Amino acid sequence: MVLSSAIFVKHVKIKMGQKANTITLKKNYENLNLLSYDSRSFIIILKYLRSFEFALRKKGVWISKKNMNFKSNLCLINLDLFFCSSKISYFKRKGIIKKGSKQLFLPRKKINNILSVFSKLRQNLFYFSSNNLNILVNRNTSILLYNSTKKFISTIFSRRFNLYIDFLKITSLFVNKDVGLDFFLYLLSQVFKVLSKKNHNRFIVFLKFLFKLITLNNKDIKGFKFVINGRISGKPRASSFSFQEGSVPNQSLDKNIYFSKQHVFTILGCFGFKLWVYRL
């Protein structure tokens, strides 16, 4: 009998600063339980979840968190979904999103597709649930972000106003701890991805302004540190640039410092993003 296991993590909580070593690094995993003695079931569901996530992304739906658990003869799957602004009216017409509801209502065709995949497994019971993150958006935080960052629309979000609206929503969710740092950094990579080289410095100014705004108006977040690596402004050689807003302790075991990194593939090459956030 083959033992298969994997971990789906909400976020990684690093109780230390920027440099990692085996002594000071402590990782606290949340929502991590996936343990199955049936390797066939594990591989089928994992493969299906990846293809399902890719299909949702093409439809304008981003998955913030995914959990999958096996318990005896029961398979539990839970997804946290964020619907992009350009597709919300389409999903409302299809009946997938209903006003005031946090759940996702799949059409019969999609349900049959899911059942056809699960019919290959040996589990008898399946529980498939989803949460709508758009319901949790804080209106006051979004309005504050809009009034403060609307001057960057013409440069950073030129001809991408729907992405700007999604940026306001996801940032408000991140400030209120409704989404993890990985998802927030993925949003920043989508904002940076199509920028021309002349707007790279403008993007850095935008991030400095954003992080300073968050630290001044939120008591839970004390500081940000951001590092970008790559051919910034189209330079012939890659370079590294970093800045810090607020306080981010370098070495401390009793501080809650969250870390995430992301690769961004553009026409100018690959860029690397690293972000540290210090929360109380």
C-alpha positions in Angstrom: 0.0 0.0 0.0 1.4 3.4 -1.0 1.1 6.4 1.2 0.6 9.7 -0.6 0.5 13.0 1.1 0.5 16.7 0.1 0.0 20.1 1.8 -2.2 23.0 0.7 -1.2 26.0 2.8 -3.2 29.1 3.4 0.0 31.0 4.1 3.5 30.5 5.5 4.1 32.3 8.7 7.8 32.9 9.3 8.8 33.9 12.8 12.1 35.6 11.8 13.5 38.2 9.5 14.9 38.1 5.9 17.7 35.5 6.4 16.7 31.9 6.8 18.5 29.2 8.5 17.6 25.9 10.2 17.9 27.3 13.7 15.8 30.5 13.5 13.3 29.5 10.8 9.9 28.3 12.0 7.1 27.5 9.7 3.6 27.4 10.9 1.3 25.6 8.4 -2.4 26.1 8.5 -5.1 24.1 6.8 -2.5 21.5 5.9 -4.2 18.1 6.3 -4.2 15.8 3.3 -3.2 12.3 4.0 -4.4 9.3 1.9 -3.4 5.7 1.8 -4.8 5.4 -1.7 -2.3 7.0 -4.1 -4.7 6.6 -7.1 -7.4 8.7 -5.5 -4.9 11.3 -4.4 -3.3 11.7 -7.9 -6.7 11.9 -9.7 -8.1 14.6 -7.4 -4.9 16.6 -7.4 -4.7 16.5 -11.2 -8.3 17.5 -11.5 -7.9 20.5 -9.0 -5.0 21.9 -11.0 -6.9 21.7 -14.3 -10.0 23.1 -12.6 -8.0 26.0 -11.3 -6.6 26.7 -14.8 -10.1 26.6 -16.3 -11.4 29.0 -13.7 -8.6 31.4 -14.3 -9.4 31.6 -18.0 -13.0 32.4 -17.0 -11.9 35.3 -14.7 -12.1 33.4 -11.4 -9.0 33.3 -9.1 -8.6 30.7 -6.4 -7.2 32.2 -3.2 -7.1 29.0 -1.2 -7.8 25.4 -1.8 -8.1 22.6 0.8 -8.5 18.9 0.2 -8.9 16.3 2.9 -9.4 12.5 3.0 -11.1 11.2 6.1 -11.9 7.4 6.0 -14.4 7.1 3.2 -15.1 10.9 2.8 -13.4 13.4 0.5 -13.6 17.1 1.5 -12.7 19.9 -1.0 -13.1 23.6 -0.2 -12.2 26.5 -2.5 -12.0 30.3 -1.8 -12.9 32.0 -5.1 -12.5 35.6 -6.2 -14.5 36.7 -9.2 -12.9 39.4 -11.4 -14.9 42.5 -12.0 -15.0 42.1 -15.8 -16.9 38.7 -15.4 -19.3 39.4 -12.5 -22.2 40.5 -14.6 -21.7 37.3 -16.8 -21.7 35.0 -13.8 -24.8 36.8 -12.4 -26.7 36.2 -15.6 -25.7 32.5 -15.6 -26.9 32.2 -12.0 -23.5 31.1 -10.7 -23.4 34.1 -8.3 -26.5 35.1 -6.3 -26.8 38.3 -4.4 -26.0 38.1 -0.7 -24.7 34.5 -0.9 -21.2 33.3 -0.1 -21.6 30.0 -2.0 -20.9 29.2 -5.7 -23.9 27.7 -7.6 -22.5 25.5 -10.4 -24.7 24.7 -13.4 -25.8 21.1 -14.0 -23.2 20.6 -16.7 -20.3 21.4 -14.4 -21.7 19.2 -11.6 -21.9 16.3 -14.0 -18.3 16.9 -15.0 -17.2 16.8 -11.4 -19.2 13.7 -10.7 -17.7 11.9 -13.7 -14.2 12.6 -12.3 -15.1 11.5 -8.8 -16.8 8.3 -10.1 -13.2 7.0 -10.8 -12.4 7.1 -7.2 -13.1 4.6 -4.4 -14.6 7.1 -1.9 -18.3 7.0 -1.5 -19.0 10.5 -0.1 -17.8 13.8 -1.5 -18.2 17.3 -0.1 -17.4 20.1 -2.5 -17.8 23.6 -1.2 -16.7 27.1 -2.2 -16.7 30.6 -0.7 -17.2 33.8 -2.5 -14.6 36.3 -1.4 -16.3 39.2 -3.1 -18.9 39.3 -0.3 -16.2 40.0 2.3 -14.8 43.1 0.6 -14.7 46.1 3.0 -16.4 49.0 1.3 -14.7 51.7 3.5 -11.2 50.3 2.9 -11.8 50.1 -0.8 -13.1 53.8 -0.9 -10.0 54.9 1.0 -7.7 53.1 -1.4 -9.5 54.5 -4.4 -9.3 58.1 -3.2 -5.6 57.7 -2.4 -4.4 55.7 -5.5 -6.6 57.0 -8.3 -3.7 59.3 -9.5 -1.9 56.1 -10.7 -4.7 54.9 -13.0 -3.4 56.7 -16.1 0.1 55.1 -15.8 0.0 51.8 -13.8 -3.6 50.8 -14.8 -3.8 52.4 -18.2 -6.7 50.7 -20.2 -7.1 48.2 -17.3 -9.7 49.8 -15.1 -11.3 46.4 -14.3 -7.9 45.2 -12.9 -7.7 48.4 -10.8 -11.1 47.6 -9.3 -9.9 44.0 -8.5 -6.8 45.5 -7.0 -8.9 47.6 -4.6 -11.0 44.6 -3.6 -8.1 42.2 -3.0 -6.0 44.8 -1.2 -8.9 45.4 1.2 -9.2 41.6 1.7 -5.5 41.3 2.4 -5.6 44.2 4.9 -8.5 42.4 6.8 -6.7 39.0 6.7 -9.3 37.5 4.4 -6.7 36.4 1.8 -3.1 35.4 2.2 0.1 37.1 1.2 0.7 34.7 -1.7 -2.5 35.8 -3.4 -1.8 39.5 -2.8 1.7 39.2 -4.3 0.2 37.3 -7.3 -2.1 40.4 -7.9 0.9 42.7 -7.8 2.6 40.4 -10.4 -0.4 40.7 -12.7 -0.3 44.5 -12.4 3.4 44.6 -13.2 3.3 42.0 -16.0 2.3 44.2 -18.9 3.9 47.4 -17.9 6.4 49.0 -20.3 10.0 49.5 -19.2 9.5 53.2 -18.8 6.8 52.5 -16.1 8.9 50.2 -13.9 10.1 53.1 -11.7 6.6 54.4 -11.6 5.5 51.0 -10.3 8.0 51.1 -7.5 6.8 54.6 -6.5 3.3 53.2 -6.5 4.2 50.3 -4.2 6.0 52.7 -1.8 2.9 54.9 -1.6 0.6 51.8 -1.2 2.7 50.2 1.6 3.0 53.5 3.4 -0.8 54.1 3.1 -1.5 50.6 4.6 0.9 51.0 7.5 -0.5 54.4 8.4 -4.2 53.4 8.3 -4.0 49.8 9.7 -2.9 49.0 13.2 -2.2 45.3 12.6 0.4 45.8 9.8 3.6 47.5 11.0 5.8 47.3 8.0 6.6 46.0 4.5 9.9 45.0 2.8 9.9 44.5 -1.0 12.7 43.2 -3.3 12.5 43.1 -7.1 15.1 41.4 -9.2 15.4 41.6 -13.0 16.1 44.0 -15.9 14.4 47.0 -14.3 13.7 49.8 -16.8 15.0 47.5 -19.6 18.7 47.6 -18.5 21.0 45.2 -20.3 21.9 43.4 -17.0 19.7 42.3 -14.2 19.8 44.2 -11.0 18.2 44.2 -7.6 16.2 46.9 -5.9 14.7 46.9 -2.4 12.9 49.3 -0.1 11.2 49.1 3.2 8.2 51.0 4.7 7.6 50.8 8.4 9.5 48.4 10.6 10.4 44.9 9.7 12.6 43.1 12.3 15.7 41.4 10.9 16.0 38.6 13.5 13.3 38.0 16.0 11.6 34.8 17.1 8.6 36.4 18.7 7.4 38.5 15.8 4.9 37.5 13.1 6.7 38.1 9.8 5.1 36.7 6.7 7.1 36.0 3.5 6.2 35.2 -0.1 7.9 35.2 -3.4 6.7 35.2 -7.0 8.2 34.9 -10.5 6.8 37.3 -13.1 7.4 36.5 -16.8 7.3 39.5 -19.1 8.6 40.3 -22.6 11.7 41.9 -21.0 12.5 38.6 -19.2 11.8 37.1 -15.8 11.5 39.2 -12.7 11.5 38.0 -9.1 9.3 39.5 -6.4 9.9 39.0 -2.7 7.7 40.5 0.0 7.9 40.5 3.8 5.0 41.8 5.9 5.2 42.4 9.7 1.9 42.0 11.4 1.1 42.2 15.1 
